[in-house]
Amino acid sequence: MPSASPLPQPYYYLDNFQFVLDWLQARYPDLLSPEEHGFMRDFAGLERPSRALLVRMAMRKGDLFRADRLRYPEIGDPVAAAAPLAAAGWVERDPSLRIDELFGLYTRDDLAQAFGDRLAQAGLARAGKRTQLEYLLALCPDARPVAQWLGAAAAPVYRLRITDLCERYRLMFFGNLRQDWTEFVLAELGLYVYEKVDFSPSSRAFQLRSDVDDYLSLHRCAETLDQEARDEAVDAAVAAIPSAPFRNSWLETRRARLLFRAGQHYERRRHWEAASRCYEHSGHTEARARHVRVLERQERFEDALRLARLALEDPADEAEAQRLQRALPRLLRRCGLPPGRPPIRFDAERLDLTLAQDPGAGRVEAEVLRHLRQDAAPVFYVENTLVNGLFGLLCWEAIFAPVPAAFFHPFQAAPADLLRPGFHARREALFQTCLSQLDDGRYRRTIRRNFQDKSGVQCSFVNWHALDESLLEFALACIPPAHLGRLFARLLGDIRGNRSGLPDLIQFWPADQRYRMIEVKGPGDRLQDNQRRWIAYCRQHGIPVSVCHVRRPAA
């Protein structure tokens, strides 16, 4: 990491960008193209103001910039600093702009000098900017340089031409496009602190250049789906998704998720055949259940039943089994077959409360917490934070172990394979060592030590704002280690599926060293599937859990 220093250090952003380039040159020389190597070499040869301006633009939103909005004290004259960038082809000075791009760069007052008369004639002089743009789009279809739109006195405009290059650099460094350059700033300010993990210089997110290319291609498809685009755009995006599975399990997970999302898009529009094709070729854990539902909507009941039975022989997870078991009686009935044996139910203890609505209480969970709380039996709102937090604190060493391909940059709150198949198997011995402490009482010391030593360090399991020392001590005193072992085992068995759905509240009786978890349901609210699964598991293993149903008094 670059050495932390109080911000603003004038060129902190440039130092961070150079750190990434150096990192990639050291770890990815074989995956960089001649063009990418050339950029790094030529970038280093520029004067610092020009390098700084390019990085400023690369880290800002969009690719169009007005020179009069690029005023940075450490850079000086942006026009002078941009000249070498334009000569290198990394920015384009005064590109032709569509009118929608022009409207994105300038205010209504700026635009009035060019379009005021036409807008006034149309009665739109005081209309909103969007309305004005919609009117002018048909009248001004051609792209023009800004001087032709606003006159020769307008300040230069620049279009950044290295957006894709910077996106590729960012992807190779972080291993994803979810994180960006702000990670450096937040870390330097001390707002985010990350665990220091020892990993070798050879540790990297990608091993093949084709993997980077495939990731970017899938990302573009995902952007289309995120925009809820028209069917033609979605059709094109789906056609761009490879029909054959990737050998790289990480990319295959992304491909499967994209096909699943495309299937959802088609299903919402009642395009059953397209949805069926997407679900059929997706390995997403929810795809088969949705495929069964689509076949049912097509009245292909025998096909739906056949697929449901096949999936139930080897369900992807508990959630898939639950969905298919719910559909099975209906499909059997549709096919004229006798109903099967109903699954065993583990109903929770029921707690009924009639509470007058308190406008100042906020959520119904807060009302129940106030009602149940006693000096001898405190109640905490924890939802998913307590069990996840205790697990993270006990198993910290296993989670942050320097397993190959798990850590490859300094800003990771979890190993890269956390939600992928094999996460537990690759660390089985490490987790066994951590969890064995539940057998002899050492777990309390480990959890307390990590709570103190790791306070504030980013960890996907620990929400430091929700876990304080009082809650921690009550939990260690009142929750038996055998119960923690059961809870942790289920969490570790399917982190993606089981890290949510835990009860809202927990109540402790310290004098008796006992507790109960409480799921709260307000009027008209029902248990969600993941909540039902957690409740059934707890009841099956003797873990105390109640469902509190809140009613309002009759008017």
MITI-960219 format. One record per residue (C-alpha): residue number from 0; x, y, z. Coordinates in pm, 1 decimal. Example, Ala and Ser with C-alpha at 12.3 -4.5 7.8 and 13.67 -1.06 7.14 Angstrom:
     n          X          Y          Z
     0     1230.0     -450.0      780.0
     1     1367.0     -106.0      714.0
END
This chain:
     n          X          Y          Z
     0        0.0        0.0        0.0
     1      109.2      361.5      -55.1
     2      200.8      509.5      280.7
     3     -103.0      668.6      443.5
     4      -88.8     1044.1      482.1
     5     -338.3     1309.2      583.3
     6     -559.6     1409.9      291.9
     7     -568.3     1615.6       88.2
     8     -215.6     1542.0      -29.1
     9     -226.1     1728.7     -361.6
    10     -135.3     1435.2     -585.0
    11     -278.6     1151.0     -374.1
    12     -497.6     1029.5     -660.6
    13     -201.7     1022.8     -900.0
    14        4.5      822.9     -649.0
    15     -280.4      574.8     -614.8
    16     -318.6      534.9     -991.3
    17       56.5      482.4    -1029.3
    18       46.5      226.5     -748.2
    19     -207.9       25.4     -949.5
    20        0.3       48.4    -1266.5
    21      311.6      -69.0    -1080.6
    22      112.2     -350.3     -919.8
    23      -14.3     -470.5    -1257.2
    24      327.5     -447.0    -1419.0
    25      470.0     -662.9    -1140.5
    26      193.8     -924.9    -1135.5
    27       33.2     -926.3    -1481.2
    28      309.5     -859.7    -1737.1
    29      204.1    -1162.1    -1945.3
    30     -163.4    -1057.7    -1952.1
    31     -103.6     -698.8    -2065.8
    32     -119.4     -616.7    -2435.8
    33      150.5     -411.7    -2612.9
    34      -91.1     -117.6    -2609.4
    35     -139.5     -148.9    -2232.6
    36      234.4     -177.5    -2170.2
    37      285.3      121.0    -2400.0
    38       37.5      333.4    -2210.5
    39      217.5      265.7    -1883.3
    40      551.6      358.6    -2038.0
    41      426.7      673.8    -2210.1
    42      222.7      782.2    -1909.2
    43      535.2      777.1    -1691.3
    44      709.2     1007.9    -1940.5
    45      453.8     1289.4    -1916.0
    46      489.1     1596.4    -1699.1
    47      309.3     1559.5    -1368.4
    48       27.6     1811.9    -1438.7
    49      -71.0     1618.2    -1752.9
    50      -62.5     1284.9    -1570.4
    51     -267.9     1433.2    -1288.6
    52     -531.4     1576.5    -1524.4
    53     -571.3     1243.8    -1704.1
    54     -621.1     1060.8    -1375.5
    55     -866.9     1325.5    -1254.4
    56    -1077.0     1267.0    -1565.5
    57    -1043.9      888.4    -1542.8
    58    -1171.6      892.0    -1184.4
    59    -1467.5     1118.5    -1255.2
    60    -1803.9     1007.8    -1389.6
    61    -1859.5     1008.4    -1763.6
    62    -1619.4     1075.1    -2047.8
    63    -1697.1     1439.5    -2135.4
    64    -1540.3     1733.5    -1952.2
    65    -1551.0     2110.9    -1985.4
    66    -1211.7     2277.4    -1949.5
    67    -1363.2     2544.4    -1724.8
    68    -1475.9     2266.3    -1487.0
    69    -1130.4     2107.7    -1467.3
    70     -979.8     2361.4    -1229.4
    71     -742.3     2198.4     -981.3
    72     -481.2     2409.3     -797.4
    73     -207.9     2148.4     -822.6
    74     -259.6     2109.2    -1199.6
    75     -283.9     2470.6    -1309.2
    76     -402.5     2550.1    -1662.5
    77     -608.5     2248.9    -1778.9
    78     -579.0     2344.9    -2146.1
    79     -199.4     2334.2    -2128.9
    80     -202.6     2011.3    -1928.9
    81     -444.2     1849.1    -2177.3
    82     -235.0     1925.1    -2486.9
    83        4.7     1627.0    -2445.0
    84     -293.8     1402.6    -2366.4
    85     -461.2     1500.6    -2692.1
    86     -134.1     1448.4    -2880.1
    87     -114.0     1094.2    -2737.5
    88     -474.2     1023.0    -2839.4
    89     -587.1      968.8    -2481.6
    90     -829.2     1261.6    -2489.4
    91    -1004.0     1429.4    -2782.1
    92    -1030.0     1806.5    -2781.2
    93    -1360.4     1958.3    -2897.8
    94    -1528.6     1637.5    -3015.6
    95    -1861.7     1650.2    -3194.4
    96    -2141.5     1638.3    -2937.5
    97    -2498.7     1519.6    -2970.3
    98    -2751.5     1756.0    -2821.5
    99    -2821.5     1519.5    -2530.7
   100    -2448.5     1521.8    -2450.4
   101    -2452.0     1901.4    -2467.2
   102    -2744.7     1913.6    -2223.9
   103    -2551.2     1687.3    -1990.1
   104    -2257.0     1929.1    -1980.0
   105    -2428.2     2266.5    -1951.2
   106    -2691.0     2433.1    -1736.2
   107    -3018.5     2579.5    -1862.7
   108    -2870.6     2928.3    -1843.9
   109    -2571.0     2820.4    -2050.0
   110    -2797.0     2670.3    -2314.6
   111    -3039.1     2962.4    -2331.3
   112    -2808.1     3165.3    -2554.3
   113    -2819.1     2894.1    -2821.6
   114    -3175.6     2767.7    -2794.7
   115    -3365.5     3041.7    -2611.0
   116    -3551.1     3176.1    -2914.3
   117    -3669.6     2835.9    -3038.9
   118    -3776.8     2730.0    -2689.8
   119    -3963.5     3057.3    -2637.2
   120    -4148.4     3014.1    -2967.7
   121    -4254.1     2666.1    -2853.3
   122    -4364.9     2798.0    -2515.1
   123    -4092.7     2599.5    -2338.4
   124    -3867.0     2878.1    -2214.0
   125    -3950.0     2793.4    -1851.4
   126    -3997.1     2421.3    -1898.9
   127    -3776.1     2166.9    -1727.7
   128    -3447.9     2072.8    -1887.7
   129    -3570.1     1724.1    -1979.2
   130    -3877.6     1865.5    -2154.6
   131    -3663.3     2112.8    -2347.0
   132    -3428.4     1835.0    -2454.3
   133    -3712.2     1612.8    -2577.4
   134    -3838.0     1898.8    -2793.1
   135    -3495.4     1980.0    -2940.5
   136    -3389.3     1620.1    -3012.8
   137    -3596.7     1607.7    -3332.1
   138    -3486.5     1955.7    -3442.9
   139    -3112.7     1899.2    -3387.6
   140    -3024.1     1543.7    -3494.1
   141    -2662.5     1610.7    -3592.3
   142    -2356.6     1611.0    -3365.9
   143    -2142.4     1927.6    -3369.3
   144    -1840.0     2070.4    -3186.1
   145    -1931.9     2286.8    -2889.3
   146    -1823.3     2605.3    -3070.2
   147    -2094.5     2542.0    -3329.4
   148    -2351.4     2491.9    -3058.2
   149    -2260.0     2774.3    -2820.3
   150    -2023.9     2999.9    -3011.8
   151    -1648.9     3049.3    -3037.3
   152    -1621.2     3184.5    -2683.4
   153    -1717.4     2851.3    -2528.6
   154    -1437.7     2683.2    -2330.5
   155    -1286.7     2368.7    -2484.9
   156    -1449.2     2032.4    -2423.0
   157    -1256.3     1705.7    -2390.8
   158    -1366.7     1346.0    -2442.9
   159    -1171.0     1082.5    -2250.7
   160    -1060.9      801.0    -2480.9
   161     -906.7      559.9    -2230.4
   162    -1218.6      467.5    -2031.4
   163    -1208.4      103.2    -2143.1
   164     -835.9       81.6    -2070.7
   165     -880.9      216.7    -1717.8
   166    -1173.3      -19.3    -1661.4
   167     -953.3     -313.3    -1758.9
   168     -676.1     -196.8    -1523.5
   169     -927.3     -156.8    -1241.2
   170    -1073.4     -502.5    -1303.9
   171     -733.8     -671.2    -1306.5
   172     -631.1     -500.0     -982.1
   173     -951.0     -553.0     -779.8
   174    -1074.8     -869.1     -950.5
   175    -1417.0     -703.2     -986.5
   176    -1577.1     -382.5    -1112.5
   177    -1770.6     -323.6     -791.8
   178    -1471.5     -159.4     -623.0
   179    -1316.4      159.3     -755.2
   180    -1049.0      421.7     -686.5
   181    -1226.7      553.1     -376.1
   182    -1104.1      244.1     -189.4
   183     -761.5      409.1     -167.8
   184     -899.2      733.4      -27.4
   185    -1121.3      563.2      230.3
   186     -829.4      349.9      346.4
   187     -590.7      646.3      367.4
   188     -846.3      841.8      568.4
   189     -881.1      547.0      805.6
   190    -1252.7      510.9      731.8
   191    -1197.7      158.2      604.7
   192     -931.8      -65.2      758.8
   193     -848.9     -398.4      597.0
   194     -686.8     -709.6      735.3
   195     -325.9     -742.4      627.7
   196     -295.8    -1077.6      455.1
   197       33.1    -1220.4      337.5
   198        7.6    -1316.6      -26.2
   199      279.6    -1375.0     -280.0
   200      360.5    -1143.8     -570.7
   201      221.0    -1414.2     -798.4
   202     -125.6    -1392.2     -637.8
   203     -365.2    -1241.7     -886.6
   204     -730.8    -1247.4     -981.4
   205     -683.4    -1368.0    -1339.6
   206     -451.9    -1625.4    -1490.9
   207     -548.2    -1580.7    -1857.2
   208     -610.8    -1270.3    -2063.1
   209     -917.4    -1440.7    -2209.5
   210    -1064.1    -1451.3    -1857.9
   211    -1038.8    -1071.4    -1837.1
   212    -1200.3    -1038.2    -2180.0
   213    -1480.7    -1276.9    -2084.9
   214    -1544.0    -1094.9    -1756.5
   215    -1577.2     -759.8    -1936.9
   216    -1809.8     -914.2    -2195.4
   217    -2033.1    -1057.4    -1922.5
   218    -2024.0     -722.1    -1742.2
   219    -2160.5     -545.2    -2050.6
   220    -2443.4     -798.5    -2068.6
   221    -2516.6     -736.4    -1700.2
   222    -2534.2     -360.8    -1761.9
   223    -2798.3     -420.5    -2028.5
   224    -3007.3     -625.0    -1786.4
   225    -2957.7     -364.6    -1512.0
   226    -3108.0     -100.6    -1739.1
   227    -3427.1     -303.0    -1789.7
   228    -3365.2     -252.3    -2161.8
   229    -3604.2     -329.0    -2445.3
   230    -3644.9     -689.9    -2551.4
   231    -3424.4     -640.3    -2858.7
   232    -3133.5     -521.1    -2641.5
   233    -3183.4     -808.5    -2398.8
   234    -3199.4    -1053.9    -2690.5
   235    -2864.4     -919.7    -2815.1
   236    -2712.7     -939.9    -2465.4
   237    -2831.0    -1298.4    -2418.3
   238    -2694.8    -1393.2    -2760.7
   239    -2356.0    -1258.2    -2648.7
   240    -2348.1    -1490.8    -2346.0
   241    -2148.3    -1803.6    -2439.2
   242    -2371.5    -2107.1    -2483.5
   243    -2111.8    -2344.6    -2340.5
   244    -2010.8    -2329.1    -1973.3
   245    -1678.6    -2170.4    -1885.1
   246    -1404.8    -2394.7    -1750.3
   247    -1323.9    -2114.1    -1505.7
   248    -1569.2    -2170.8    -1216.7
   249    -1568.8    -1802.2    -1123.5
   250    -1674.5    -1693.9    -1472.4
   251    -1920.4    -1980.1    -1497.0
   252    -2093.3    -1856.9    -1180.8
   253    -2133.2    -1514.3    -1344.6
   254    -2257.3    -1667.1    -1670.7
   255    -2513.7    -1875.8    -1483.1
   256    -2636.2    -1571.6    -1288.9
   257    -2672.8    -1366.2    -1607.0
   258    -2878.1    -1636.3    -1777.6
   259    -3095.4    -1658.0    -1467.6
   260    -3152.1    -1281.8    -1468.9
   261    -3234.0    -1292.9    -1840.1
   262    -3484.6    -1568.7    -1768.1
   263    -3646.2    -1346.7    -1505.9
   264    -3664.9    -1062.5    -1758.6
   265    -3844.4    -1284.2    -2011.1
   266    -4066.4    -1437.1    -1744.7
   267    -4188.1    -1093.2    -1632.0
   268    -4288.2    -1027.9    -1993.0
   269    -4452.5    -1368.7    -2027.7
   270    -4207.7    -1478.4    -2296.9
   271    -4216.3    -1834.8    -2175.3
   272    -4003.1    -2003.2    -2441.5
   273    -3717.4    -1754.7    -2405.1
   274    -3736.4    -1779.2    -2025.7
   275    -3733.2    -2158.1    -2044.2
   276    -3419.7    -2158.7    -2262.6
   277    -3234.6    -1926.3    -2025.0
   278    -3324.0    -2128.0    -1716.7
   279    -3241.1    -2456.5    -1888.5
   280    -2885.4    -2344.2    -1963.0
   281    -2823.2    -2169.9    -1631.5
   282    -2650.0    -2342.5    -1341.7
   283    -2781.6    -2084.2    -1094.8
   284    -2919.8    -2244.6     -780.3
   285    -3268.4    -2098.7     -842.1
   286    -3284.9    -2173.2    -1214.5
   287    -3439.3    -2522.0    -1202.3
   288    -3718.8    -2414.9     -968.5
   289    -3801.7    -2118.5    -1192.7
   290    -3783.2    -2346.8    -1496.8
   291    -4037.5    -2576.7    -1332.9
   292    -4262.9    -2276.4    -1276.9
   293    -4231.2    -2162.5    -1639.5
   294    -4312.0    -2511.9    -1768.3
   295    -4616.2    -2509.1    -1545.2
   296    -4725.3    -2170.2    -1684.7
   297    -4697.0    -2327.2    -2031.8
   298    -4921.8    -2612.3    -1906.9
   299    -4640.3    -2860.4    -1969.8
   300    -4720.5    -3029.3    -1641.3
   301    -4553.8    -3363.4    -1706.2
   302    -4229.4    -3193.0    -1811.2
   303    -4245.8    -2974.0    -1501.3
   304    -4302.6    -3276.0    -1275.5
   305    -4018.5    -3468.1    -1437.4
   306    -3776.5    -3179.1    -1384.0
   307    -3892.2    -3121.7    -1025.6
   308    -3840.3    -3487.4     -933.4
   309    -3499.1    -3492.9    -1099.9
   310    -3390.5    -3179.5     -910.8
   311    -3517.1    -3315.3     -580.0
   312    -3289.6    -3617.0     -617.2
   313    -2991.4    -3383.1     -579.3
   314    -3103.9    -3030.8     -483.9
   315    -2852.2    -2748.4     -516.4
   316    -2933.4    -2627.4     -164.6
   317    -3209.5    -2614.3       96.9
   318    -3380.0    -2325.2      -79.6
   319    -3419.8    -2521.2     -402.9
   320    -3553.9    -2823.5     -216.9
   321    -3803.2    -2602.3      -34.4
   322    -3932.7    -2442.9     -356.4
   323    -3965.0    -2775.2     -535.4
   324    -4138.4    -2947.4     -243.6
   325    -4391.5    -2664.7     -242.8
   326    -4459.8    -2711.8     -615.0
   327    -4467.2    -3092.7     -611.1
   328    -4821.8    -3151.4     -470.9
   329    -4964.8    -2908.2     -724.3
   330    -4783.8    -3076.6    -1013.0
   331    -4890.1    -3422.7     -898.5
   332    -5249.1    -3304.6     -889.1
   333    -5218.6    -3150.6    -1237.1
   334    -5086.5    -3482.6    -1368.9
   335    -5367.2    -3679.9    -1204.9
   336    -5136.5    -3852.4     -956.7
   337    -5187.5    -3903.2     -581.2
   338    -5022.1    -3645.5     -353.6
   339    -4690.8    -3739.8     -203.1
   340    -4598.7    -3752.2      163.2
   341    -4589.8    -3401.4      311.6
   342    -4249.8    -3291.6      445.6
   343    -4188.8    -3292.9      820.2
   344    -4266.4    -2953.0      973.0
   345    -4081.6    -2795.8     1262.4
   346    -4309.6    -2516.9     1378.0
   347    -4173.0    -2251.8     1611.2
   348    -4320.1    -2156.6     1944.2
   349    -4583.1    -1888.0     1878.8
   350    -4596.3    -1563.8     2073.3
   351    -4904.8    -1344.5     2018.5
   352    -4901.4     -981.5     2124.3
   353    -5165.7     -713.8     2091.0
   354    -4992.6     -377.2     2089.3
   355    -5133.9      -33.9     2022.2
   356    -4931.2      121.8     1743.0
   357    -4669.7      362.5     1872.0
   358    -4600.3      627.0     1604.0
   359    -4266.2      709.1     1767.2
   360    -4144.4      350.4     1780.7
   361    -4068.9      312.9     1412.4
   362    -4054.9      -49.8     1304.8
   363    -4268.6     -315.2     1470.5
   364    -3952.7     -493.6     1592.7
   365    -3875.3     -189.7     1809.4
   366    -4225.8     -205.1     1960.7
   367    -4182.5     -571.8     2052.3
   368    -3834.4     -507.7     2189.4
   369    -3969.2     -237.1     2422.4
   370    -4258.7     -456.2     2532.1
   371    -4048.0     -763.0     2612.9
   372    -3743.7     -591.2     2761.9
   373    -3688.4     -627.5     3135.3
   374    -3398.0     -541.4     3359.6
   375    -3340.7     -911.3     3421.4
   376    -3405.5    -1008.1     3058.4
   377    -3258.5     -759.5     2809.7
   378    -3358.8     -775.1     2443.5
   379    -3143.8     -677.5     2142.9
   380    -3227.4     -620.9     1778.1
   381    -2972.7     -839.1     1596.5
   382    -3131.4     -997.3     1290.0
   383    -2837.6    -1151.0     1097.7
   384    -2557.7     -961.0     1270.4
   385    -2503.3    -1160.0     1592.0
   386    -2458.3    -1514.3     1460.0
   387    -2255.6    -1392.1     1161.9
   388    -2045.3    -1170.3     1387.6
   389    -1968.3    -1442.3     1642.6
   390    -1876.5    -1679.0     1360.0
   391    -1646.4    -1420.6     1201.5
   392    -1471.3    -1342.9     1529.4
   393    -1416.5    -1709.9     1615.4
   394    -1305.6    -1813.8     1266.0
   395    -1109.1    -1501.1     1174.0
   396     -785.3    -1689.2     1113.5
   397     -951.9    -1937.0      879.1
   398    -1140.0    -1665.7      687.7
   399     -826.2    -1457.6      630.6
   400     -585.3    -1744.7      573.8
   401     -358.6    -1680.6      271.8
   402     -511.9    -1957.7       62.4
   403     -401.9    -1945.6     -305.1
   404     -625.5    -1727.2     -527.4
   405     -816.0    -1594.6     -224.8
   406     -637.7    -1262.0     -170.0
   407     -469.1    -1056.2     -437.8
   408     -505.3     -687.0     -342.6
   409     -502.6     -488.3      -16.1
   410     -874.4     -395.0       -6.8
   411    -1049.8     -726.3       58.4
   412    -1305.9     -770.3      334.1
   413    -1326.2    -1141.5      254.5
   414    -1149.2    -1399.2       38.6
   415    -1245.5    -1388.9     -327.2
   416    -1392.7    -1740.2     -313.9
   417    -1615.5    -1675.4      -11.5
   418    -1939.9    -1744.1     -197.3
   419    -1807.8    -2000.9     -440.9
   420    -1824.7    -2380.0     -416.3
   421    -1534.0    -2528.0     -225.4
   422    -1475.5    -2234.0        9.2
   423    -1509.4    -2454.5      318.4
   424    -1332.1    -2754.3      165.5
   425    -1020.4    -2550.0       86.2
   426     -996.5    -2446.3      452.8
   427    -1154.4    -2745.8      623.5
   428     -867.0    -2809.9      863.6
   429     -843.9    -2441.3      954.0
   430    -1215.5    -2416.9     1029.8
   431    -1202.0    -2739.8     1227.9
   432     -926.9    -2589.8     1444.8
   433    -1130.3    -2273.7     1505.4
   434    -1458.7    -2452.9     1576.1
   435    -1293.0    -2712.1     1804.9
   436    -1257.3    -2431.7     2059.1
   437    -1630.0    -2465.7     2124.3
   438    -1555.1    -2803.6     2283.1
   439    -1323.6    -2681.7     2559.3
   440    -1433.0    -2323.1     2625.8
   441    -1142.7    -2148.4     2451.0
   442    -1385.3    -1990.4     2203.8
   443    -1480.3    -1716.2     2449.3
   444    -1121.4    -1599.2     2480.3
   445    -1068.7    -1605.4     2104.2
   446    -1387.8    -1413.4     2032.0
   447    -1309.0    -1150.5     2297.9
   448     -951.3    -1113.3     2173.1
   449    -1053.7    -1067.3     1810.7
   450    -1331.3     -829.5     1914.1
   451    -1066.4     -606.6     2070.9
   452     -775.0     -659.1     1832.1
   453     -970.3     -648.6     1505.6
   454    -1216.7     -373.7     1597.6
   455    -1312.8     -181.0     1285.1
   456    -1128.6     -408.0     1041.9
   457    -1348.3     -483.8      741.8
   458    -1490.4     -836.2      749.0
   459    -1791.0     -960.7      554.0
   460    -1923.1    -1139.2      863.6
   461    -1880.1     -867.8     1128.2
   462    -2093.5     -553.4     1144.3
   463    -1902.6     -345.0     1396.7
   464    -2188.7      -97.1     1432.2
   465    -2429.3     -371.8     1541.0
   466    -2204.1     -571.5     1775.5
   467    -2106.3     -401.6     2100.0
   468    -1935.2     -540.6     2407.8
   469    -2256.3     -569.1     2611.5
   470    -2431.9     -780.2     2345.7
   471    -2118.5     -987.6     2300.0
   472    -2089.9    -1071.4     2671.5
   473    -2456.9    -1161.3     2703.4
   474    -2424.5    -1393.6     2404.4
   475    -2112.0    -1565.0     2538.5
   476    -2273.6    -1611.9     2878.5
   477    -2615.5    -1734.8     2763.8
   478    -2581.2    -1919.1     2431.9
   479    -2444.5    -2271.8     2487.9
   480    -2141.1    -2359.5     2277.6
   481    -2329.7    -2659.2     2136.2
   482    -2591.5    -2419.7     1996.8
   483    -2321.0    -2196.1     1849.0
   484    -2169.4    -2500.6     1684.4
   485    -2500.3    -2589.3     1522.5
   486    -2557.8    -2231.9     1403.9
   487    -2205.7    -2199.1     1266.3
   488    -2224.3    -2536.9     1090.7
   489    -2534.9    -2432.2      898.1
   490    -2387.9    -2094.3      812.2
   491    -2065.2    -2250.2      687.7
   492    -2253.9    -2511.2      486.0
   493    -2408.5    -2246.3      258.5
   494    -2280.9    -1897.0      330.2
   495    -2466.6    -1734.8       42.1
   496    -2799.4    -1887.1      136.8
   497    -2776.1    -1894.9      517.0
   498    -2612.3    -1569.6      620.5
   499    -2958.9    -1411.2      611.9
   500    -3299.4    -1515.0      745.2
   501    -3205.1    -1527.1     1114.8
   502    -3457.4    -1399.1     1373.7
   503    -3489.6    -1025.9     1441.1
   504    -3447.9    -1020.3     1819.9
   505    -3265.0    -1208.3     2089.8
   506    -3355.9    -1207.0     2459.9
   507    -3121.1    -1313.9     2737.9
   508    -3181.0    -1432.3     3095.1
   509    -2828.2    -1398.9     3239.0
   510    -2924.4    -1533.9     3581.7
   511    -3039.3    -1859.8     3421.1
   512    -2782.2    -1856.4     3139.1
   513    -3051.2    -1901.1     2875.7
   514    -3186.2    -1711.8     2576.2
   515    -3438.4    -1719.8     2295.5
   516    -3440.8    -1581.4     1942.3
   517    -3756.8    -1405.5     1824.4
   518    -3878.1    -1344.2     1470.7
   519    -4126.2    -1054.6     1464.7
   520    -4416.2    -1036.6     1222.6
   521    -4644.4     -736.1     1209.8
   522    -5005.8     -735.9     1090.7
   523    -5029.7     -894.8      746.6
   524    -4662.5     -998.3      741.0
   525    -4558.9    -1357.5      668.3
   526    -4245.4    -1562.2      716.9
   527    -4005.8    -1560.5      424.8
   528    -3863.3    -1884.7      291.9
   529    -3513.5    -1835.7      435.6
   530    -3668.5    -1750.5      772.9
   531    -3874.2    -2071.4      765.1
   532    -3561.2    -2272.8      693.1
   533    -3371.1    -2119.6      984.1
   534    -3664.8    -2171.0     1220.4
   535    -3703.8    -2534.9     1115.1
   536    -3331.7    -2593.4     1166.4
   537    -3334.7    -2434.5     1510.9
   538    -3637.7    -2633.5     1621.5
   539    -3484.9    -2953.9     1487.6
   540    -3168.6    -2896.7     1695.1
   541    -3326.5    -2767.3     2013.4
   542    -3228.9    -2401.8     1964.5
   543    -3495.8    -2180.6     2127.2
   544    -3679.9    -1968.4     1872.3
   545    -4022.5    -1803.9     1874.8
   546    -4231.4    -1624.8     1616.4
   547    -4402.8    -1318.0     1759.0
   548    -4722.1    -1216.8     1578.2
   549    -4825.6     -859.7     1651.4
   550    -5187.1     -757.4     1628.7
   551    -5345.9     -418.7     1674.2
   552    -5636.9     -365.8     1916.6
   553    -5978.6     -333.9     1758.4
   554    -6085.2       24.1     1695.8
END
